[in-house]
Amino acid sequence: MSEVKLKKGEPVDRALRRLKKKVDREGTLKEVRNHRHFEKPSEKRRRQMKVAKFNAMLSARYADV
């Protein structure tokens, strides 16, 4: 559970922005969205392979930089 405490004299919108950044960094919202519907194991594997392939492509592209 993400929590942000208001500092003295801090506007609520600034604290809300800090909360949004914190939730984004933790990946909480992404995980909730992934659990909205059931994902078959084969779909999960396919998605993970796609991410791994993309990361491998990026690392190969920037390996000599």
N, C-alpha and C positions, 0 to 999 in steps of 0.2 A: 504494500500500500504506500503510495507516494504521498509525502507530506511536505508542505511548505508553510513556514510560520511567517506571519506578517511582522516586519520590523517596524519600530516606532516611527510614525509619520510616513510610512511607505504607502503609495497608492495601491488599491486593490488590483488594478489592471497590470501593474508591474509584477506583483506577486503571482498573478494568474499566468503571466508570460513565463515566469520562472518555473511554475508548475508544469506548464506545457512542455518546456524544454527538458525538464527532468523526466517526465513520462516518455517523451520521445527517445531520450538517451537509454532508458531502461528497456525500451521495446515493449512496454505494457500494452499499448494500444494495438500494435502489430500482432501480438499474441492473441488478444481478444478477437481481432478480426479473423485470424486464422482458425479459431475455434467456433466460428458462427455456424459452420456446417461441417458434416463429417467428410473427411478426405480419405479415400481408399488408400491402402498402403502402396499400391502401384502408382497412384497419382503423387503421393508424397515422395516416393523414390524418384519419379520423373522430375518433379520440381527441384529436389535437392541436386540431381545430376545437372540440371540446367544451370543452377546457381554455381556449382563447382566448375562447370565448363566456362562460364562467364569469368569467374575469378581466375582461372588458369589462363584465359586469353589476356586478361588485364596484366597478370604478373609476367607473362611472356612479352607483352608489348613494352612494359616498363622495366624489364630486367636489366637492360644495358644503359639505362638513364642514370 
